[in-house]
Amino acid sequence: MWHDDTLQRCPHCEGHVSLRREHREIGTLIECPHCGAELVVSNDEPPELDPALFEYGPEEGDHTP
């Protein structure tokens, strides 16, 4: 079971990333505070972070109807 905060390592820079209770859902995107990499919560037990495969933003196009 998750505690309030869990520390994980960024797969890009190995910096510590704090996963708060509200970020624990699989698929949640978060940003590494050290290198700015976009990460996704890929597992909840045990908690695991992976690089996000896609980055969405104005540069890639707005996909809203």
C-alpha positions, 0 to 999 in steps of 0.5 A: 500500500502507498504511503503519503509520499514515495521516493523513486528515481528518474530513469533519465537522470537518477534524481529522486522524484517524490510521488505524492498520493495524488500522483499514484494512479497508473498513467499519471504524467509527472515531471522530474524536478531535476532534469524536466523529463516527462515521466509516467507512473507505470506500476503502483505496487511497487511504485515505478516510473518510466519515461513518457513515450509521447509529449503533448503540447502546442508544438505537436498539435492540439488534438482537442475537438 
